[in-house]
Amino acid sequence: MEQDRNITGAAPPRATESHLESTPPSTDHHVPALADRGLPVPIVKRKPARSWLIRVVIALAVLAGGAGATYYGWQRLHPQLPAGIAFGNGRLEADEIDIDTKYAGRISEIFADEGDMVKAGQVVARMDTRDLAASLKKAQAQVEQAHRAVDEANANVTQQNTQLLLAQQEFDRAAALVAKGFQTKEVMDQRQQQLNGASAALDAANARVTESEHALEASTHDVELYNVEIADNTLVAPRDGRIQYRISNIGEVLPAGGKVFAMLDTSYVYMDIYLPTEAAGKVKFGTDARIVLDAYPKIAIPAKVSFIATAAQFTPKTVETQSERDKLMFRIRIRIDPERLRARAESVRSGLPGVAYVLTDPAAKWPAALQGPIAQ
């Protein structure tokens, strides 16, 4: 027995009463089991109660720094302005024009692509018009046939005039002979009937001339219609501008009104801003304005007020306001002079953010930052 005990090793020592009494109580449900087995009891360290205070202080510091940076950025973008000038942020926009098909058909040719500058009247695409060309040839042949029908009707009128003249002469001779007793009254009645028949035939010939002329006019209008349809299937740019999107491609079959291009009218460029009632009420049509783009903060673009909304609306989410109380705003459109844009059409961009400044007091003067360098 002693040898077996030596071979297997000594039994683990049991925890003494003094050791159990010195072990601090623990809330861990594993601690009693460990204590019962005589194993060391782990001591759980509690985190200091002030750690959450440090986190709150750090969060407040970050928020304060962000607010300071935001205020600095606002002051930098919107410097102090003299009285009589209002401002609002917006995006530079240009009128978008869709170049659509008038009739259903297949695209056969495309002559422009995205980013190309086009002139008013420039051909940008052409639809397949082979069926219309065949119909046009048919209508032209009908016009030729109608011309011949008119000529034939006019010739028939000439013939009927001759027949009427002959019938009138025979009637006159028969009447003279009847008066002298050399001709019977029956013969004179026959000549009268011949005269009436020739007169009616002439009227019918004249009617056929009118009918032929109307048929000629109808055929001519058919030719004009097919020419118009062929011309409408040639898509042209309605204004000077830039091709923004090419929506369809060669070979695609489009319904009537199918979009082929979307272009920007570079002569109508504007920025919509929103002003509160106090400022909007002082703005007038044609009021002088300035547009400063974020991409070119040192350039003030001269513009004019071209639109003032007649009803207020809720402030859009993308609009910055000087006061959170400005919930209802009036939309003001600031438009750049088309003559100024005409020479700079290739530089026009749509969607650029910026700030527009408007004079609410005619006596107010533009500050130096909005006077120069002005885009010339």
C-alpha positions as CSV (number, residue, x, y, z in Angstrom):
1,M,0.0,0.0,0.0
2,E,2.8,2.4,0.8
3,Q,4.5,1.5,-2.4
4,D,1.4,2.2,-4.4
5,R,1.0,5.5,-2.7
6,N,4.6,6.4,-3.5
7,I,4.1,5.3,-7.2
8,T,0.9,7.3,-7.7
9,G,2.1,10.3,-5.9
10,A,0.8,12.2,-2.8
11,A,-2.8,13.3,-2.7
12,P,-3.4,17.1,-3.2
13,P,-3.3,19.0,0.0
14,R,-6.7,20.2,1.4
15,A,-7.4,23.8,2.0
16,T,-6.9,24.8,5.6
17,E,-9.5,26.7,7.5
18,S,-7.3,29.7,7.7
19,H,-6.9,29.8,4.0
20,L,-10.7,29.6,3.4
21,E,-11.3,32.3,5.9
22,S,-8.7,34.6,4.2
23,T,-10.3,34.2,0.7
24,P,-12.5,37.3,-0.2
25,P,-16.1,36.5,-1.1
26,S,-16.8,36.5,-4.9
27,T,-20.0,36.8,-6.9
28,D,-18.8,34.4,-9.5
29,H,-20.8,31.2,-9.4
30,H,-17.6,29.2,-10.1
31,V,-15.8,30.3,-6.9
32,P,-17.6,28.0,-4.5
33,A,-16.7,25.0,-6.6
34,L,-13.1,26.0,-6.8
35,A,-13.0,26.6,-3.0
36,D,-14.6,23.2,-2.3
37,R,-11.9,21.5,-4.4
38,G,-9.2,23.4,-2.6
39,L,-8.0,25.3,-5.7
40,P,-6.9,28.9,-5.6
41,V,-9.8,31.4,-6.0
42,P,-9.5,34.0,-8.7
43,I,-9.8,37.6,-7.6
44,V,-12.0,39.8,-9.9
45,K,-10.7,43.4,-10.3
46,R,-13.4,46.0,-10.6
47,K,-12.9,48.9,-13.1
48,P,-12.7,52.4,-11.6
49,A,-16.1,54.1,-11.5
50,R,-14.6,57.3,-13.1
51,S,-13.8,55.7,-16.5
52,W,-17.1,56.7,-18.0
53,L,-16.5,60.3,-17.0
54,I,-13.3,60.2,-19.1
55,R,-15.3,59.0,-22.1
56,V,-17.9,61.7,-21.7
57,V,-15.2,64.4,-21.5
58,I,-13.5,63.0,-24.7
59,A,-16.8,62.9,-26.6
60,L,-17.6,66.5,-25.6
61,A,-14.2,67.6,-26.7
62,V,-14.6,66.0,-30.1
63,L,-18.0,67.6,-30.5
64,A,-16.7,71.0,-29.5
65,G,-13.8,70.7,-32.0
66,G,-16.3,69.7,-34.8
67,A,-18.5,72.6,-34.0
68,G,-15.6,75.0,-34.0
69,A,-14.4,73.7,-37.4
70,T,-17.9,74.0,-38.7
71,Y,-18.2,77.6,-37.5
72,Y,-14.8,78.4,-39.0
73,G,-15.8,76.9,-42.3
74,W,-19.1,78.8,-42.3
75,Q,-17.3,82.1,-41.6
76,R,-14.8,81.3,-44.3
77,L,-17.4,80.5,-46.9
78,H,-19.9,83.2,-45.8
79,P,-17.8,86.3,-44.6
80,Q,-19.5,89.2,-42.9
81,L,-21.6,91.1,-45.4
82,P,-22.8,94.6,-45.3
83,A,-26.5,95.3,-44.8
84,G,-28.6,95.0,-47.9
85,I,-27.1,91.8,-49.2
86,A,-28.7,88.4,-48.8
87,F,-27.2,85.0,-49.8
88,G,-28.1,81.4,-50.2
89,N,-26.4,78.2,-51.3
90,G,-27.4,76.2,-54.4
91,R,-26.1,74.4,-57.5
92,L,-25.3,75.8,-60.9
93,E,-27.8,74.4,-63.3
94,A,-28.4,74.6,-67.1
95,D,-31.7,73.8,-68.8
96,E,-31.8,70.2,-70.0
97,I,-33.4,69.5,-73.3
98,D,-34.4,66.0,-74.5
99,I,-33.8,65.2,-78.2
100,D,-36.6,62.7,-78.9
101,T,-38.0,60.9,-81.9
102,K,-41.3,62.1,-83.3
103,Y,-42.2,58.8,-84.9
104,A,-41.5,55.2,-84.0
105,G,-38.6,53.8,-85.9
106,R,-35.0,52.4,-85.9
107,I,-31.9,54.6,-85.4
108,S,-29.7,54.3,-88.5
109,E,-27.0,57.0,-87.9
110,I,-25.6,58.9,-84.9
111,F,-23.4,61.9,-85.5
112,A,-22.8,63.1,-81.9
113,D,-21.7,61.7,-78.5
114,E,-21.6,62.7,-74.9
115,G,-19.6,65.8,-74.2
116,D,-19.8,67.2,-77.8
117,M,-20.6,70.8,-78.3
118,V,-23.4,71.2,-80.9
119,K,-25.0,74.2,-82.7
120,A,-28.7,74.9,-83.2
121,G,-29.9,73.0,-86.3
122,Q,-26.9,70.6,-86.3
123,V,-27.9,67.0,-87.3
124,V,-27.1,64.7,-84.3
125,A,-28.9,61.5,-85.4
126,R,-31.0,60.1,-88.3
127,M,-33.8,57.4,-88.2
128,D,-34.3,54.7,-90.8
129,T,-36.6,56.3,-93.4
130,R,-36.6,53.7,-96.2
131,D,-40.3,53.1,-95.9
132,L,-41.0,56.8,-96.0
133,A,-38.8,57.2,-99.0
134,A,-40.7,54.5,-100.8
135,S,-44.0,56.2,-99.9
136,L,-42.7,59.5,-101.1
137,K,-41.8,58.1,-104.5
138,K,-45.3,56.6,-104.7
139,A,-46.9,60.0,-103.9
140,Q,-44.7,61.7,-106.4
141,A,-45.9,59.3,-109.1
142,Q,-49.4,60.0,-108.1
143,V,-48.7,63.7,-108.6
144,E,-47.5,63.1,-112.1
145,Q,-50.6,61.0,-112.8
146,A,-52.8,63.8,-111.4
147,H,-51.1,66.3,-113.7
148,R,-51.9,64.2,-116.7
149,A,-55.5,63.8,-115.5
150,V,-55.8,67.6,-115.3
151,D,-54.4,68.0,-118.8
152,E,-56.8,65.4,-120.1
153,A,-59.8,67.1,-118.4
154,N,-58.8,70.5,-119.9
155,A,-58.6,68.9,-123.4
156,N,-62.1,67.4,-122.9
157,V,-63.3,70.9,-122.0
158,T,-61.9,72.2,-125.3
159,Q,-63.7,69.4,-127.2
160,Q,-67.0,70.0,-125.5
161,N,-66.7,73.7,-126.2
162,T,-66.4,72.8,-129.9
163,Q,-69.4,70.5,-129.7
164,L,-71.4,73.2,-128.1
165,L,-70.4,75.7,-130.7
166,L,-71.5,73.3,-133.5
167,A,-74.8,72.5,-131.8
168,Q,-75.5,76.2,-131.4
169,Q,-74.8,76.9,-135.1
170,E,-77.0,74.0,-136.2
171,F,-79.8,75.3,-134.0
172,D,-79.5,78.8,-135.4
173,R,-79.7,77.5,-139.0
174,A,-82.7,75.3,-138.2
175,A,-84.5,78.2,-136.6
176,A,-83.9,80.4,-139.6
177,L,-85.2,77.8,-142.0
178,V,-88.3,77.1,-139.9
179,A,-89.0,80.8,-140.0
180,K,-88.9,80.8,-143.8
181,G,-90.9,77.6,-144.0
182,F,-88.1,75.5,-145.4
183,Q,-87.6,73.3,-142.4
184,T,-90.0,71.5,-140.1
185,K,-90.3,72.3,-136.4
186,E,-89.4,68.8,-135.6
187,V,-85.9,69.4,-136.9
188,M,-85.6,72.5,-134.9
189,D,-86.5,70.6,-131.7
190,Q,-83.8,68.0,-132.5
191,R,-81.2,70.8,-132.9
192,Q,-82.4,72.2,-129.5
193,Q,-81.8,68.9,-127.8
194,Q,-78.4,68.6,-129.3
195,L,-77.5,72.1,-128.1
196,N,-78.7,71.3,-124.5
197,G,-76.7,68.0,-124.5
198,A,-73.5,69.8,-125.6
199,S,-74.0,72.4,-122.9
200,A,-74.4,69.7,-120.2
201,A,-71.4,67.9,-121.5
202,L,-69.3,71.0,-121.2
203,D,-70.4,71.5,-117.6
204,A,-69.4,67.9,-116.9
205,A,-66.0,68.5,-118.5
206,N,-65.5,71.5,-116.4
207,A,-66.4,69.6,-113.2
208,R,-63.9,66.9,-114.2
209,V,-61.2,69.5,-114.5
210,T,-62.0,70.7,-110.9
211,E,-61.9,67.2,-109.6
212,S,-58.6,66.5,-111.3
213,E,-57.1,69.6,-109.8
214,H,-58.3,68.6,-106.3
215,A,-56.7,65.2,-106.8
216,L,-53.5,66.9,-107.9
217,E,-53.5,69.1,-104.7
218,A,-54.1,66.0,-102.5
219,S,-51.2,64.2,-104.2
220,T,-49.0,67.3,-103.7
221,H,-49.9,67.4,-100.0
222,D,-49.0,63.7,-99.7
223,V,-45.5,64.5,-101.1
224,E,-45.2,67.4,-98.6
225,L,-46.3,65.2,-95.7
226,Y,-43.7,62.5,-96.5
227,N,-41.0,65.1,-96.9
228,V,-41.9,66.5,-93.5
229,E,-41.9,63.1,-91.9
230,I,-38.5,62.3,-93.4
231,A,-37.2,65.7,-92.1
232,D,-38.6,65.0,-88.6
233,N,-36.8,61.7,-88.6
234,T,-33.6,63.6,-88.9
235,L,-32.9,64.7,-85.3
236,V,-31.2,68.1,-84.9
237,A,-30.1,70.1,-81.9
238,P,-32.7,72.7,-81.0
239,R,-30.3,75.1,-79.3
240,D,-26.5,75.7,-78.9
241,G,-25.2,73.5,-76.1
242,R,-23.5,70.3,-74.9
243,I,-24.6,66.7,-75.3
244,Q,-25.0,65.5,-71.7
245,Y,-26.1,61.9,-72.2
246,R,-26.5,59.6,-75.2
247,I,-29.4,57.4,-74.2
248,S,-29.9,55.2,-77.3
249,N,-27.6,53.6,-79.9
250,I,-27.6,52.7,-83.6
251,G,-30.0,49.9,-84.5
252,E,-32.3,50.4,-81.5
253,V,-36.0,50.6,-82.3
254,L,-37.7,53.4,-80.4
255,P,-41.4,54.3,-79.9
256,A,-42.7,57.7,-80.7
257,G,-41.1,60.1,-78.2
258,G,-38.2,57.8,-77.5
259,K,-35.1,59.7,-76.1
260,V,-31.9,59.6,-78.0
261,F,-29.9,62.5,-76.4
262,A,-30.2,64.8,-73.4
263,M,-28.4,68.1,-74.0
264,L,-27.7,71.2,-71.8
265,D,-28.7,74.6,-73.1
266,T,-25.5,76.6,-72.3
267,S,-27.3,79.9,-72.9
268,Y,-29.7,79.3,-69.9
269,V,-27.5,78.8,-66.8
270,Y,-28.9,79.7,-63.3
271,M,-28.8,78.9,-59.6
272,D,-31.9,78.5,-57.4
273,I,-31.5,79.8,-53.8
274,Y,-34.0,80.0,-51.0
275,L,-34.5,83.2,-48.9
276,P,-36.7,83.8,-45.9
277,T,-39.7,86.1,-46.2
278,E,-37.8,89.2,-44.8
279,A,-35.1,89.0,-47.5
280,A,-37.2,87.7,-50.4
281,G,-39.7,90.5,-50.0
282,K,-37.0,93.0,-50.8
283,V,-35.8,91.3,-53.9
284,K,-37.1,92.5,-57.3
285,F,-36.9,91.1,-60.8
286,G,-33.7,92.2,-62.5
287,T,-31.9,92.8,-59.2
288,D,-28.1,92.6,-59.4
289,A,-26.6,89.4,-58.0
290,R,-23.3,87.5,-57.8
291,I,-22.6,83.8,-58.0
292,V,-19.4,82.3,-56.3
293,L,-18.7,78.7,-57.0
294,D,-16.9,76.5,-54.5
295,A,-14.5,75.4,-57.2
296,Y,-13.6,79.1,-58.0
297,P,-14.0,80.9,-54.7
298,K,-12.1,84.0,-55.9
299,I,-14.3,84.6,-59.0
300,A,-17.7,86.4,-58.7
301,I,-19.9,85.8,-61.7
302,P,-22.4,88.7,-62.4
303,A,-26.0,87.6,-62.7
304,K,-29.6,88.9,-62.4
305,V,-32.7,87.8,-60.6
306,S,-35.0,86.2,-63.2
307,F,-37.7,84.5,-61.1
308,I,-39.3,85.0,-57.6
309,A,-41.7,82.4,-56.3
310,T,-45.1,83.6,-55.4
311,A,-45.6,81.0,-52.7
312,A,-43.3,79.9,-49.8
313,Q,-42.3,76.3,-49.4
314,F,-40.5,74.3,-46.7
315,T,-36.8,74.6,-46.7
316,P,-35.1,71.8,-48.8
317,K,-32.7,69.6,-46.9
318,T,-29.8,70.6,-49.1
319,V,-30.2,74.3,-48.3
320,E,-28.2,76.0,-45.5
321,T,-30.1,78.6,-43.5
322,Q,-28.8,81.3,-41.2
323,S,-31.5,80.4,-38.7
324,E,-33.2,77.2,-37.9
325,R,-36.4,79.1,-37.6
326,D,-36.4,79.8,-41.3
327,K,-38.7,76.9,-42.2
328,L,-40.7,78.5,-45.0
329,M,-38.6,80.0,-47.8
330,F,-39.1,81.6,-51.2
331,R,-37.3,80.3,-54.2
332,I,-35.2,82.9,-56.1
333,R,-33.6,82.1,-59.4
334,I,-30.3,83.8,-60.3
335,R,-29.6,83.7,-64.0
336,I,-26.3,84.5,-65.7
337,D,-26.5,86.8,-68.7
338,P,-26.8,84.7,-72.0
339,E,-24.5,87.0,-73.9
340,R,-21.7,86.4,-71.3
341,L,-22.3,82.7,-71.6
342,R,-22.2,82.6,-75.4
343,A,-18.5,83.2,-75.6
344,R,-17.8,80.7,-72.8
345,A,-20.1,77.8,-73.7
346,E,-17.4,75.3,-73.5
347,S,-16.6,76.3,-69.9
348,V,-20.2,75.9,-68.6
349,R,-20.6,73.1,-66.0
350,S,-23.8,71.9,-64.4
351,G,-24.2,70.8,-60.8
352,L,-21.3,72.8,-59.3
353,P,-22.2,73.9,-55.7
354,G,-21.8,77.5,-54.7
355,V,-23.4,80.6,-53.1
356,A,-25.4,83.3,-54.7
357,Y,-25.6,86.8,-53.3
358,V,-28.5,89.2,-54.0
359,L,-28.8,92.9,-53.4
360,T,-31.9,93.6,-51.2
361,D,-31.1,97.3,-51.0
362,P,-30.4,99.1,-54.2
363,A,-28.1,101.5,-52.3
364,A,-25.9,98.7,-51.0
365,K,-22.4,98.3,-52.4
366,W,-20.7,95.0,-53.2
367,P,-17.8,94.2,-50.9
368,A,-14.4,93.8,-52.3
369,A,-14.6,90.0,-52.3
370,L,-17.6,90.1,-54.6
371,Q,-16.2,92.9,-56.9
372,G,-13.1,91.2,-58.2
373,P,-11.7,89.5,-59.9
374,I,-15.1,89.3,-61.7
375,A,-15.5,86.8,-64.5
376,Q,-15.1,88.9,-67.6
